[in-house]
Amino acid sequence: MSAATDAVHKAIVMLPIERAVLGMRLARDVLDINGRRLLAAGTELSAGNLGSLRQRGIRVLAVEQLLSP
C-alpha cells in the first residue's frame, strides 16, 4: 500500500457527554467556563476523566470519528 492509501480520514463529531464511550479520542480541547483547559485534544476518554467532566458541568464533547475510505 502507498502512503496515500494508508491515510486515515477523521471527522469531528459533537457528542452529548452521555453518549461518550470509553476510548473515544477528543478532537478539540475541553475548556471550562473560564477558558481553562480541562483536557487536551487527543486525550483518550476514560471513566475518570468522563466523571470529572460531568461534575464540572461539561455537556458536549468534540470527538474524533474514523471515516470509511
N, CA and C atoms as an extended XYZ file, in Angstrom:
207
Properties=species:S:1:pos:R:3:atomname:S:1:resname:S:1:resid:I:1 pbc="F F F"
N         0.824       -1.191        0.000 N   MET     1
C         0.000        0.000        0.000 CA  MET     1
C         0.864        1.248        0.000 C   MET     1
N         0.374        2.251       -0.668 N   SER     2
C         1.105        3.511       -0.695 CA  SER     2
C         0.692        4.354        0.497 C   SER     2
N         1.453        5.406        0.752 N   ALA     3
C         1.147        6.314        1.856 CA  ALA     3
C        -0.225        6.948        1.661 C   ALA     3
N        -0.607        7.175        0.422 N   ALA     4
C        -1.908        7.803        0.147 CA  ALA     4
C        -3.057        6.882        0.552 C   ALA     4
N        -2.914        5.593        0.356 N   THR     5
C        -3.998        4.678        0.710 CA  THR     5
C        -3.975        4.325        2.193 C   THR     5
N        -2.878        4.593        2.889 N   ASP     6
C        -2.779        4.336        4.322 CA  ASP     6
C        -3.358        5.482        5.150 C   ASP     6
N        -3.676        6.598        4.529 N   ALA     7
C        -4.158        7.759        5.262 CA  ALA     7
C        -5.475        7.430        5.970 C   ALA     7
N        -5.582        7.916        7.188 N   VAL     8
C        -6.801        7.728        7.971 CA  VAL     8
C        -7.599        9.019        7.894 C   VAL     8
N        -8.864        8.896        7.551 N   HIS     9
C        -9.728       10.058        7.454 CA  HIS     9
C       -10.570       10.135        8.716 C   HIS     9
N       -10.603       11.334        9.309 N   LYS    10
C       -11.335       11.533       10.545 CA  LYS    10
C       -12.297       12.695       10.391 C   LYS    10
N       -13.391       12.605       11.123 N   ALA    11
C       -14.349       13.702       11.208 CA  ALA    11
C       -14.453       14.107       12.667 C   ALA    11
N       -14.886       15.332       12.889 N   ILE    12
C       -15.149       15.808       14.244 CA  ILE    12
C       -16.655       15.751       14.464 C   ILE    12
N       -17.038       15.077       15.530 N   VAL    13
C       -18.447       14.911       15.862 CA  VAL    13
C       -18.697       15.544       17.224 C   VAL    13
N       -19.734       16.388       17.303 N   MET    14
C       -20.149       16.961       18.583 CA  MET    14
C       -21.113       15.969       19.220 C   MET    14
N       -20.775       15.519       20.419 N   LEU    15
C       -21.491       14.419       21.041 CA  LEU    15
C       -21.887       14.785       22.470 C   LEU    15
N       -23.157       14.588       22.835 N   PRO    16
C       -23.529       14.792       24.241 CA  PRO    16
C       -22.691       13.865       25.126 C   PRO    16
N       -22.247       14.353       26.263 N   ILE    17
C       -21.357       13.562       27.112 CA  ILE    17
C       -21.993       12.230       27.523 C   ILE    17
N       -23.317       12.173       27.598 N   GLU    18
C       -23.999       10.926       27.956 CA  GLU    18
C       -23.774        9.832       26.915 C   GLU    18
N       -23.462       10.222       25.687 N   ARG    19
C       -23.247        9.244       24.612 CA  ARG    19
C       -21.771        8.922       24.397 C   ARG    19
N       -20.898        9.564       25.162 N   ALA    20
C       -19.462        9.312       25.036 CA  ALA    20
C       -19.138        7.896       25.514 C   ALA    20
N       -18.189        7.278       24.844 N   VAL    21
C       -17.792        5.900       25.130 CA  VAL    21
C       -16.312        5.887       25.517 C   VAL    21
N       -15.985        5.062       26.495 N   LEU    22
C       -14.580        4.927       26.894 CA  LEU    22
C       -13.725        4.617       25.675 C   LEU    22
N       -12.577        5.265       25.589 N   GLY    23
C       -11.662        5.029       24.478 CA  GLY    23
C       -11.804        6.010       23.330 C   GLY    23
N       -12.917        6.764       23.292 N   MET    24
C       -13.030        7.794       22.252 CA  MET    24
C       -11.925        8.815       22.467 C   MET    24
N       -11.537        9.492       21.388 N   ARG    25
C       -10.460       10.474       21.461 CA  ARG    25
C       -11.030       11.866       21.208 C   ARG    25
N       -10.637       12.817       22.062 N   LEU    26
C       -11.098       14.197       21.899 CA  LEU    26
C       -10.506       14.827       20.646 C   LEU    26
N       -11.339       15.507       19.895 N   ALA    27
C       -10.890       16.190       18.684 CA  ALA    27
C       -10.476       17.635       18.989 C   ALA    27
N       -10.995       18.168       20.086 N   ARG    28
C       -10.680       19.551       20.492 CA  ARG    28
C       -10.446       19.578       21.991 C   ARG    28
N        -9.719       20.600       22.452 N   ASP    29
C        -9.550       20.798       23.886 CA  ASP    29
C       -10.916       20.968       24.539 C   ASP    29
N       -11.039       20.508       25.777 N   VAL    30
C       -12.241       20.754       26.579 CA  VAL    30
C       -11.884       21.877       27.549 C   VAL    30
N       -12.673       22.962       27.494 N   LEU    31
C       -12.411       24.141       28.321 CA  LEU    31
C       -13.518       24.325       29.339 C   LEU    31
N       -13.160       24.901       30.496 N   ASP    32
C       -14.194       25.245       31.465 CA  ASP    32
C       -14.779       26.610       31.104 C   ASP    32
N       -15.709       27.104       31.912 N   ILE    33
C       -16.382       28.362       31.570 CA  ILE    33
C       -15.452       29.565       31.609 C   ILE    33
N       -14.283       29.403       32.237 N   ASN    34
C       -13.302       30.491       32.291 CA  ASN    34
C       -12.223       30.361       31.215 C   ASN    34
N       -12.366       29.369       30.343 N   GLY    35
C       -11.410       29.188       29.262 CA  GLY    35
C       -10.192       28.362       29.637 C   GLY    35
N       -10.183       27.788       30.834 N   ARG    36
C        -9.048       26.944       31.234 CA  ARG    36
C        -9.219       25.552       30.630 C   ARG    36
N        -8.110       25.028       30.144 N   ARG    37
C        -8.155       23.707       29.524 CA  ARG    37
C        -8.271       22.624       30.581 C   ARG    37
N        -9.301       21.806       30.446 N   LEU    38
C        -9.506       20.677       31.345 CA  LEU    38
C        -8.863       19.419       30.783 C   LEU    38
N        -9.035       19.202       29.474 N   LEU    39
C        -8.413       18.074       28.777 CA  LEU    39
C        -7.965       18.547       27.404 C   LEU    39
N        -6.849       18.031       26.952 N   ALA    40
C        -6.298       18.426       25.658 CA  ALA    40
C        -6.868       17.577       24.527 C   ALA    40
N        -6.943       18.162       23.350 N   ALA    41
C        -7.301       17.409       22.148 CA  ALA    41
C        -6.353       16.218       22.040 C   ALA    41
N        -6.898       15.072       21.629 N   GLY    42
C        -6.093       13.865       21.504 CA  GLY    42
C        -6.178       12.960       22.721 C   GLY    42
N        -6.750       13.466       23.823 N   THR    43
C        -6.895       12.660       25.033 CA  THR    43
C        -7.908       11.543       24.797 C   THR    43
N        -7.564       10.340       25.224 N   GLU    44
C        -8.491        9.212       25.149 CA  GLU    44
C        -9.380        9.242       26.381 C   GLU    44
N       -10.678        9.147       26.167 N   LEU    45
C       -11.622        9.233       27.275 CA  LEU    45
C       -11.573        7.994       28.162 C   LEU    45
N       -11.522        8.250       29.468 N   SER    46
C       -11.533        7.183       30.469 CA  SER    46
C       -12.708        7.426       31.414 C   SER    46
N       -13.002        6.452       32.254 N   ALA    47
C       -14.080        6.616       33.232 CA  ALA    47
C       -13.778        7.792       34.153 C   ALA    47
N       -12.525        7.933       34.544 N   GLY    48
C       -12.136        9.015       35.449 CA  GLY    48
C       -12.315       10.389       34.842 C   GLY    48
N       -11.822       10.577       33.605 N   ASN    49
C       -11.950       11.930       33.048 CA  ASN    49
C       -13.379       12.234       32.626 C   ASN    49
N       -14.170       11.236       32.238 N   LEU    50
C       -15.582       11.488       31.934 CA  LEU    50
C       -16.342       11.896       33.191 C   LEU    50
N       -16.070       11.216       34.301 N   GLY    51
C       -16.716       11.568       35.560 CA  GLY    51
C       -16.373       12.978       35.992 C   GLY    51
N       -15.114       13.353       35.852 N   SER    52
C       -14.668       14.699       36.211 CA  SER    52
C       -15.340       15.757       35.338 C   SER    52
N       -15.437       15.491       34.041 N   LEU    53
C       -16.082       16.455       33.144 CA  LEU    53
C       -17.565       16.610       33.490 C   LEU    53
N       -18.223       15.514       33.805 N   ARG    54
C       -19.647       15.590       34.199 CA  ARG    54
C       -19.806       16.437       35.457 C   ARG    54
N       -18.931       16.235       36.438 N   GLN    55
C       -19.003       17.002       37.682 CA  GLN    55
C       -18.786       18.492       37.444 C   GLN    55
N       -18.027       18.832       36.425 N   ARG    56
C       -17.744       20.238       36.107 CA  ARG    56
C       -18.806       20.846       35.195 C   ARG    56
N       -19.813       20.065       34.854 N   GLY    57
C       -20.918       20.600       34.061 CA  GLY    57
C       -20.707       20.589       32.559 C   GLY    57
N       -19.689       19.864       32.080 N   ILE    58
C       -19.456       19.761       30.634 CA  ILE    58
C       -20.546       18.867       30.052 C   ILE    58
N       -21.220       19.363       29.014 N   ARG    59
C       -22.353       18.616       28.463 CA  ARG    59
C       -22.116       18.086       27.052 C   ARG    59
N       -21.169       18.668       26.311 N   VAL    60
C       -20.915       18.264       24.921 CA  VAL    60
C       -19.410       18.138       24.708 C   VAL    60
N       -19.015       17.110       23.962 N   LEU    61
C       -17.605       16.898       23.634 CA  LEU    61
C       -17.435       16.827       22.119 C   LEU    61
N       -16.299       17.306       21.639 N   ALA    62
C       -15.920       17.135       20.232 CA  ALA    62
C       -14.986       15.927       20.187 C   ALA    62
N       -15.442       14.868       19.521 N   VAL    63
C       -14.650       13.630       19.460 CA  VAL    63
C       -14.332       13.302       18.001 C   VAL    63
N       -13.269       12.503       17.845 N   GLU    64
C       -12.873       12.050       16.517 CA  GLU    64
C       -13.713       10.850       16.105 C   GLU    64
N       -14.078       10.809       14.843 N   GLN    65
C       -14.760        9.641       14.304 CA  GLN    65
C       -14.014        9.232       13.042 C   GLN    65
N       -13.633        7.970       12.958 N   LEU    66
C       -12.947        7.472       11.773 CA  LEU    66
C       -13.962        7.279       10.656 C   LEU    66
N       -13.574        7.669        9.452 N   LEU    67
C       -14.435        7.538        8.279 CA  LEU    67
C       -13.948        6.400        7.401 C   LEU    67
N       -14.863        5.705        6.794 N   SER    68
C       -14.506        4.650        5.860 CA  SER    68
C       -13.931        5.272        4.601 C   SER    68
N       -12.919        4.614        4.000 N   PRO    69
C       -12.339        5.176        2.768 CA  PRO    69
C       -13.294        5.139        1.602 C   PRO    69
